[in-house]
Amino acid sequence: MAYDFGAAPAATYDLCIRNGTIVDGLGGEPYIGDVAVSEGVIAAVGAVDGSGTREIDATGLLVTPGFIDLHTHYDGQAIWSDRMTPSSAHGVTTAVMGNCGVGFAPCRASDHDTLVDVMAGVEDIPGVVMADGLPWDWETFPEYLDALDSRKRDIDVAAYLPHSPLRVYVMGRRGADREPATQEDLVRMRELAKQAIEVGALGFASSRFSFHKTARGELIPTYDAAQAEIAAIADGVAEGGGGLIQFVPDIAAGGYANVLQQVFEAAQDAGLPVTFTLATGNSGDPIWPDAITMIEKFNADGSDITAQMFPRPIGLVIGLELTGNPFVFYPSYREIADLPLAERVAEMRKPEVRARILADKPAGGGHPLLYLAQAWEWIFPLTDDPIYEPDASTSIAARARARGVTPMEEAYDRLLDDDGHAMLLVAMANFENNSLDTVGRLIRRDDVVLGLGDGGAHYGMICDASYPTFLLAHWARDRKANKLSVPEAIRMMTSVPARVGGLADRGRIAVGYKADLNVIDHAALRLHKPVITHDLPAGGRRLDQTADGYVATVVSGEVIAEDGVPTEARPGKLVRGRQPTPA
């Protein structure tokens, strides 16, 4: 006797994204299909039967993996806030923090002020924000990770062990004063690095960038740390199970070779991968080829080294409401700098005040980056439709020549536009010969990874966490020459940083992978001008930036934003260490 039990019941999923153009993250040809999600992972891809508790119609839209930014500074924001903006507003679903060797753990109570001073100077986070926003309910790095783990947020975060706090924790004042580490110091750093990796650090981060200074104007604790110190910490990372070394060389010193040699050798001896900040100058003899030559040499010998690059000009945003403008060091401007904006603008419009400020000379001191606020050939208006590859004819210098005035006068007048709310972009680097062509060639290399969004830092000077939107809108849609294909652009922000960071469970659309996804209207993608918000602890000010075109962003299968509006979902977790490829 035959029995007919009928067809098997169709599966029910937590989420189904239907009929989208799937961009897999590996650079493969896009195709139309569905993506189904269950229990935070991708359960089915293609023509999916069954139904989802939540369904999203993605007809005509891109469906991509969530983006990964390997270089952020959400170390404080991930404690005091549940939203990692601007990054999460631009499709980023995993942010790695602790970069540049700065952070808040390990740290004894007696050293809180030292680390706040370092972070305030290097990353332009006001000290009062950190004093009000950090509970300091940790001392050790494991305790800091537990503090991160106990809080809810919109996206995932991972953390490097930062070198400056480690050095100060082990050496006290000697570490802050950049004294050489003793053998006993090195043994202790190695032990703590091993411990950090064992509890979930993604790796170790350091900096030797001379522009990285404390709020008091001193070089950071790690600036001239010896190779033996880097090697000891790298050995500890290896003993703990391995991780990525992130490093910022002293680009401003005119070359890469010496310091990169030291870090590459230490990493090679420990068997660890390295990623470091790479930039191109705007003019003069390029220094980046030396770095590429070194990468090729070490990788040919078995190392795993990637340069980390930003896909648009590295720059400052300056204005009367921000940390910097061309007159911040002028005594005559400082006399009125603390006035409310409307009153300050009224004063600046007075002919006698204008004449006095323009005839003044800068006083000393201040953040070294702000001296670039008079690099007139590389300063451009930042409008409501922000242009990050501006034509040379729109620079402050070119506009001044066209008007027959000095660049100082032109800048002064432009800062008063929009009743003093105007902003200017200082393109400090990556804008070789007024073009991103060199950047375009470099980011296509297999030994280069995108990053440097810097979210969570430079609150009054930089707003670079929006680069994923810029990459897709400018490089993969609007640029007239040497464009990226959409699969190339998506791969650069997903599977490539996942590989470099050791986050093998994400960065692609395939069964078993983490359900971090974006649904994007590519044709509608548009960056908005940065805006100033006052949502930091103690009412602190920061730059924020949003975009049109993100129909949905999904983290671990939960929708955290729809049409650019955040939902109540807070599925973000702390990623503890490197993650294996799904079985």
MIMARKE-444742 format. One line per field, with one value per residue (C-alpha): x, y, z; residue in one letter; residue number from 1. Coordinates in steps of 0.1 Angstrom, whole numbers, always signed. Layout:
u	X,...
v	Y,...
w	Z,...
r	A,...
k	NUM,...
// end
This chain:
u	+0,+14,+10,+11,+23,+21,+48,+72,+61,+78,+105,+98,+127,+132,+138,+136,+149,+133,+142,+173,+204,+227,+264,+281,+311,+337,+335,+313,+288,+256,+224,+188,+177,+165,+184,+168,+180,+174,+190,+213,+229,+222,+201,+194,+204,+188,+152,+140,+108,+89,+83,+99,+85,+97,+99,+117,+110,+144,+133,+157,+180,+214,+217,+252,+271,+274,+306,+336,+357,+390,+400,+376,+379,+346,+364,+345,+313,+308,+306,+284,+262,+242,+246,+279,+272,+282,+294,+262,+244,+266,+262,+290,+280,+314,+337,+372,+385,+416,+435,+466,+475,+451,+423,+411,+425,+444,+444,+448,+427,+458,+464,+429,+439,+469,+449,+422,+450,+463,+428,+419,+450,+452,+416,+400,+376,+370,+382,+349,+331,+353,+351,+313,+308,+332,+323,+358,+343,+374,+411,+425,+419,+398,+376,+372,+361,+336,+323,+318,+302,+276,+262,+238,+245,+234,+265,+293,+325,+360,+390,+427,+449,+462,+499,+498,+476,+496,+528,+515,+500,+533,+557,+537,+551,+582,+559,+541,+574,+586,+615,+630,+613,+634,+636,+612,+588,+590,+582,+552,+539,+543,+523,+495,+494,+490,+462,+445,+444,+432,+401,+393,+415,+416,+453,+476,+477,+505,+515,+547,+530,+544,+511,+497,+502,+485,+462,+492,+512,+535,+544,+523,+538,+545,+562,+597,+592,+621,+618,+624,+592,+572,+587,+580,+543,+541,+554,+528,+501,+514,+515,+479,+467,+476,+461,+466,+491,+478,+504,+506,+541,+554,+541,+549,+586,+590,+593,+581,+612,+629,+599,+581,+612,+611,+574,+575,+605,+589,+557,+575,+594,+562,+543,+516,+499,+503,+481,+494,+482,+492,+486,+498,+510,+493,+524,+561,+580,+557,+568,+542,+562,+588,+560,+547,+582,+586,+552,+561,+595,+582,+551,+573,+592,+561,+547,+511,+511,+484,+485,+453,+440,+412,+393,+390,+412,+423,+412,+399,+365,+370,+345,+335,+316,+344,+377,+397,+396,+423,+422,+421,+457,+453,+450,+426,+402,+407,+393,+359,+362,+341,+311,+280,+281,+256,+274,+308,+296,+282,+316,+335,+313,+324,+351,+374,+373,+379,+409,+423,+421,+434,+464,+472,+498,+493,+505,+522,+508,+478,+470,+496,+469,+453,+483,+471,+440,+459,+469,+449,+454,+439,+410,+375,+339,+319,+284,+250,+261,+296,+322,+353,+371,+368,+381,+412,+394,+372,+400,+402,+434,+418,+387,+409,+428,+396,+383,+415,+418,+441,+433,+430,+403,+385,+386,+373,+344,+335,+334,+308,+285,+253,+255,+287,+275,+297,+323,+355,+373,+410,+424,+456,+466,+455,+448,+479,+478,+442,+430,+421,+436,+466,+443,+422,+452,+464,+430,+427,+459,+456,+479,+458,+426,+401,+397,+405,+369,+379,+344,+342,+371,+381,+346,+352,+376,+369,+339,+353,+331,+309,+334,+314,+287,+313,+329,+296,+282,+314,+338,+312,+286,+294,+331,+338,+370,+386,+354,+350,+324,+298,+311,+347,+335,+315,+343,+367,+344,+334,+354,+387,+386,+371,+401,+426,+410,+406,+368,+361,+325,+313,+318,+300,+266,+266,+248,+262,+277,+267,+235,+250,+234,+226,+197,+208,+191,+223,+208,+195,+227,+236,+258,+245,+267,+282,+261,+270,+251,+254,+246,+278,+281,+281,+265,+296,+297,+305,+302,+277,+268,+239,+230,+200,+198,+201,+168,+177,+208,+207,+229,+227,+194,+178,+169,+188,+178,+151,+154,+180,+159,+172,+150,+149,+170,+203,+218,+254,+279,+315,+335,+360,+390,+394,+365,+365,+350,+315,+315
v	+0,+34,+64,+100,+123,+154,+179,+190,+223,+254,+268,+299,+324,+354,+376,+373,+399,+392,+398,+419,+423,+402,+414,+386,+405,+384,+404,+379,+389,+403,+382,+385,+364,+361,+361,+343,+347,+326,+330,+358,+339,+335,+304,+304,+323,+322,+313,+309,+290,+296,+329,+353,+367,+400,+404,+431,+437,+446,+447,+470,+474,+461,+435,+435,+423,+448,+469,+466,+496,+485,+519,+537,+552,+543,+533,+560,+562,+525,+530,+561,+555,+527,+540,+541,+570,+582,+547,+528,+554,+544,+507,+498,+468,+460,+487,+480,+505,+510,+522,+544,+529,+551,+541,+537,+503,+491,+521,+527,+554,+575,+575,+585,+621,+610,+588,+615,+640,+616,+610,+646,+656,+628,+623,+657,+644,+671,+661,+671,+646,+618,+629,+629,+600,+574,+555,+540,+508,+489,+489,+460,+454,+422,+443,+470,+443,+431,+466,+468,+434,+444,+473,+473,+490,+491,+474,+451,+464,+448,+462,+463,+464,+500,+507,+540,+528,+496,+515,+539,+510,+491,+521,+548,+583,+568,+555,+588,+605,+581,+567,+535,+503,+481,+443,+440,+464,+443,+411,+427,+442,+408,+391,+417,+414,+377,+381,+407,+383,+355,+375,+388,+416,+416,+425,+453,+490,+516,+549,+568,+598,+631,+648,+626,+647,+651,+680,+696,+694,+666,+636,+605,+578,+554,+579,+566,+532,+509,+479,+457,+470,+463,+429,+420,+429,+411,+380,+383,+386,+355,+336,+346,+331,+357,+389,+419,+446,+481,+509,+545,+555,+590,+601,+637,+629,+624,+586,+552,+530,+530,+526,+502,+480,+477,+469,+445,+426,+423,+410,+386,+371,+367,+354,+381,+402,+440,+468,+504,+538,+548,+582,+600,+636,+663,+675,+670,+637,+609,+589,+561,+540,+532,+517,+496,+484,+473,+455,+436,+426,+414,+396,+378,+365,+351,+381,+392,+430,+454,+491,+507,+536,+561,+564,+602,+631,+629,+662,+685,+702,+737,+765,+790,+764,+738,+731,+748,+777,+798,+823,+802,+811,+848,+869,+893,+864,+848,+879,+871,+833,+825,+847,+829,+823,+850,+876,+865,+867,+902,+913,+897,+916,+949,+964,+974,+938,+923,+945,+938,+900,+900,+921,+899,+871,+837,+830,+797,+765,+745,+713,+707,+698,+732,+748,+732,+755,+780,+755,+777,+756,+726,+742,+740,+750,+721,+726,+709,+686,+678,+672,+652,+653,+691,+709,+730,+761,+760,+761,+791,+801,+799,+818,+845,+849,+852,+879,+898,+894,+875,+839,+851,+875,+849,+824,+851,+859,+822,+814,+841,+824,+809,+832,+816,+780,+775,+747,+743,+710,+710,+682,+674,+643,+616,+644,+641,+667,+676,+641,+608,+589,+577,+566,+547,+528,+519,+508,+482,+465,+431,+444,+475,+475,+504,+519,+550,+561,+574,+573,+582,+607,+641,+653,+689,+684,+653,+635,+606,+577,+583,+569,+538,+560,+580,+549,+536,+569,+585,+557,+532,+555,+591,+593,+599,+579,+548,+539,+509,+483,+478,+442,+457,+484,+461,+435,+463,+471,+435,+404,+422,+439,+407,+388,+414,+416,+379,+382,+352,+348,+379,+400,+378,+366,+329,+303,+301,+336,+363,+381,+416,+431,+463,+469,+499,+521,+527,+553,+573,+573,+608,+622,+651,+679,+673,+688,+698,+680,+683,+648,+639,+636,+670,+685,+680,+689,+667,+664,+639,+630,+611,+598,+589,+555,+530,+512,+488,+479,+446,+433,+397,+395,+425,+457,+486,+513,+517,+545,+562,+562,+540,+514,+504,+472,+470,+436,+447,+427,+428,+406,+388,+381,+365,+346,+313,+306,+291,+254
w	+0,-9,+13,+1,+28,+6,-2,+25,+42,+29,+52,+73,+77,+99,+69,+32,+8,-26,-62,-55,-76,-55,-54,-36,-21,-40,-72,-90,-116,-100,-104,-95,-66,-30,+3,+33,+69,+100,+134,+123,+94,+57,+53,+15,-16,-51,-57,-22,-14,+18,+34,+59,+90,+75,+37,+18,-19,-34,-71,-89,-59,-50,-22,-8,+23,+51,+48,+71,+82,+96,+109,+133,+168,+184,+216,+236,+215,+218,+255,+257,+227,+211,+176,+157,+134,+109,+100,+104,+82,+53,+53,+77,+98,+114,+128,+141,+168,+188,+157,+158,+192,+211,+234,+270,+281,+299,+323,+360,+376,+381,+343,+331,+325,+305,+281,+278,+269,+242,+227,+228,+210,+185,+177,+185,+211,+237,+272,+288,+265,+277,+313,+312,+289,+302,+335,+336,+350,+339,+343,+323,+286,+293,+316,+289,+264,+290,+293,+255,+255,+281,+260,+231,+198,+162,+146,+155,+169,+173,+190,+187,+218,+216,+222,+240,+269,+271,+273,+300,+320,+321,+324,+341,+336,+319,+292,+286,+285,+258,+278,+264,+278,+300,+296,+325,+307,+275,+293,+308,+275,+259,+287,+284,+246,+249,+274,+252,+222,+243,+255,+221,+208,+170,+170,+181,+169,+171,+156,+149,+131,+142,+137,+164,+195,+229,+237,+254,+222,+231,+210,+218,+240,+211,+187,+190,+205,+196,+173,+203,+219,+187,+185,+221,+217,+184,+200,+227,+200,+183,+216,+223,+190,+164,+152,+129,+135,+125,+122,+112,+99,+101,+67,+74,+79,+42,+38,+48,+45,+79,+103,+80,+78,+116,+118,+89,+103,+138,+122,+99,+128,+148,+118,+119,+92,+90,+77,+76,+65,+30,+14,-16,-16,-36,-53,-55,-58,-47,-16,-18,-43,-16,+5,-24,-31,+5,+5,-26,-12,+21,+7,-19,+12,+28,+48,+47,+44,+31,+27,+40,+19,+18,-15,-16,-4,+32,+46,+72,+73,+86,+94,+120,+140,+139,+155,+127,+103,+87,+116,+147,+156,+151,+183,+167,+158,+192,+208,+193,+189,+219,+209,+197,+160,+150,+171,+158,+122,+128,+142,+113,+88,+102,+79,+107,+122,+88,+82,+116,+113,+77,+87,+118,+122,+137,+173,+180,+194,+184,+166,+138,+113,+116,+100,+68,+70,+48,+20,-4,-36,-18,+0,-16,-6,+7,-6,+0,-28,-15,-42,-30,-63,-69,-100,-94,-106,-75,-49,-27,-44,-79,-68,-52,-85,-104,-80,-78,-41,-17,-8,+28,+18,-3,+26,+50,+28,+21,+58,+63,+36,+49,+79,+91,+87,+56,+55,+35,+26,+30,+7,+26,+7,-18,-43,-65,-92,-84,-92,-76,-105,-84,-56,-82,-94,-58,-44,-72,-60,-42,-15,-7,+15,+19,+53,+74,+79,+114,+127,+164,+162,+149,+159,+149,+120,+99,+87,+66,+78,+47,+23,+14,+0,-19,-33,-47,-59,-73,-82,-93,-109,-116,-123,-160,-163,-147,-129,-106,-114,-87,-79,-76,-52,-31,-29,-17,+13,+22,+15,+13,+47,+61,+49,+61,+95,+100,+100,+78,+89,+71,+40,+14,+5,+9,+30,+66,+65,+90,+78,+76,+45,+27,+3,-18,-45,-64,-87,-57,-36,-26,+1,+22,+34,+69,+97,+132,+160,+197,+208,+226,+264,+281,+250,+229,+193,+164,+126,+112,+77,+62,+28,+6,-11,+18,+16,+45,+65,+83,+111,+122,+104,+121,+102,+119,+94,+67,+41,+63,+94,+123,+139,+175,+167,+185,+174,+173,+193,+203,+179,+201,+180,+145,+132,+113,+79,+83,+81
r	M,A,Y,D,F,G,A,A,P,A,A,T,Y,D,L,C,I,R,N,G,T,I,V,D,G,L,G,G,E,P,Y,I,G,D,V,A,V,S,E,G,V,I,A,A,V,G,A,V,D,G,S,G,T,R,E,I,D,A,T,G,L,L,V,T,P,G,F,I,D,L,H,T,H,Y,D,G,Q,A,I,W,S,D,R,M,T,P,S,S,A,H,G,V,T,T,A,V,M,G,N,C,G,V,G,F,A,P,C,R,A,S,D,H,D,T,L,V,D,V,M,A,G,V,E,D,I,P,G,V,V,M,A,D,G,L,P,W,D,W,E,T,F,P,E,Y,L,D,A,L,D,S,R,K,R,D,I,D,V,A,A,Y,L,P,H,S,P,L,R,V,Y,V,M,G,R,R,G,A,D,R,E,P,A,T,Q,E,D,L,V,R,M,R,E,L,A,K,Q,A,I,E,V,G,A,L,G,F,A,S,S,R,F,S,F,H,K,T,A,R,G,E,L,I,P,T,Y,D,A,A,Q,A,E,I,A,A,I,A,D,G,V,A,E,G,G,G,G,L,I,Q,F,V,P,D,I,A,A,G,G,Y,A,N,V,L,Q,Q,V,F,E,A,A,Q,D,A,G,L,P,V,T,F,T,L,A,T,G,N,S,G,D,P,I,W,P,D,A,I,T,M,I,E,K,F,N,A,D,G,S,D,I,T,A,Q,M,F,P,R,P,I,G,L,V,I,G,L,E,L,T,G,N,P,F,V,F,Y,P,S,Y,R,E,I,A,D,L,P,L,A,E,R,V,A,E,M,R,K,P,E,V,R,A,R,I,L,A,D,K,P,A,G,G,G,H,P,L,L,Y,L,A,Q,A,W,E,W,I,F,P,L,T,D,D,P,I,Y,E,P,D,A,S,T,S,I,A,A,R,A,R,A,R,G,V,T,P,M,E,E,A,Y,D,R,L,L,D,D,D,G,H,A,M,L,L,V,A,M,A,N,F,E,N,N,S,L,D,T,V,G,R,L,I,R,R,D,D,V,V,L,G,L,G,D,G,G,A,H,Y,G,M,I,C,D,A,S,Y,P,T,F,L,L,A,H,W,A,R,D,R,K,A,N,K,L,S,V,P,E,A,I,R,M,M,T,S,V,P,A,R,V,G,G,L,A,D,R,G,R,I,A,V,G,Y,K,A,D,L,N,V,I,D,H,A,A,L,R,L,H,K,P,V,I,T,H,D,L,P,A,G,G,R,R,L,D,Q,T,A,D,G,Y,V,A,T,V,V,S,G,E,V,I,A,E,D,G,V,P,T,E,A,R,P,G,K,L,V,R,G,R,Q,P,T,P,A
k	1,2,3,4,5,6,7,8,9,10,11,12,13,14,15,16,17,18,19,20,21,22,23,24,25,26,27,28,29,30,31,32,33,34,35,36,37,38,39,40,41,42,43,44,45,46,47,48,49,50,51,52,53,54,55,56,57,58,59,60,61,62,63,64,65,66,67,68,69,70,71,72,73,74,75,76,77,78,79,80,81,82,83,84,85,86,87,88,89,90,91,92,93,94,95,96,97,98,99,100,101,102,103,104,105,106,107,108,109,110,111,112,113,114,115,116,117,118,119,120,121,122,123,124,125,126,127,128,129,130,131,132,133,134,135,136,137,138,139,140,141,142,143,144,145,146,147,148,149,150,151,152,153,154,155,156,157,158,159,160,161,162,163,164,165,166,167,168,169,170,171,172,173,174,175,176,177,178,179,180,181,182,183,184,185,186,187,188,189,190,191,192,193,194,195,196,197,198,199,200,201,202,203,204,205,206,207,208,209,210,211,212,213,214,215,216,217,218,219,220,221,222,223,224,225,226,227,228,229,230,231,232,233,234,235,236,237,238,239,240,241,242,243,244,245,246,247,248,249,250,251,252,253,254,255,256,257,258,259,260,261,262,263,264,265,266,267,268,269,270,271,272,273,274,275,276,277,278,279,280,281,282,283,284,285,286,287,288,289,290,291,292,293,294,295,296,297,298,299,300,301,302,303,304,305,306,307,308,309,310,311,312,313,314,315,316,317,318,319,320,321,322,323,324,325,326,327,328,329,330,331,332,333,334,335,336,337,338,339,340,341,342,343,344,345,346,347,348,349,350,351,352,353,354,355,356,357,358,359,360,361,362,363,364,365,366,367,368,369,370,371,372,373,374,375,376,377,378,379,380,381,382,383,384,385,386,387,388,389,390,391,392,393,394,395,396,397,398,399,400,401,402,403,404,405,406,407,408,409,410,411,412,413,414,415,416,417,418,419,420,421,422,423,424,425,426,427,428,429,430,431,432,433,434,435,436,437,438,439,440,441,442,443,444,445,446,447,448,449,450,451,452,453,454,455,456,457,458,459,460,461,462,463,464,465,466,467,468,469,470,471,472,473,474,475,476,477,478,479,480,481,482,483,484,485,486,487,488,489,490,491,492,493,494,495,496,497,498,499,500,501,502,503,504,505,506,507,508,509,510,511,512,513,514,515,516,517,518,519,520,521,522,523,524,525,526,527,528,529,530,531,532,533,534,535,536,537,538,539,540,541,542,543,544,545,546,547,548,549,550,551,552,553,554,555,556,557,558,559,560,561,562,563,564,565,566,567,568,569,570,571,572,573,574,575,576,577,578,579,580,581,582,583
// end
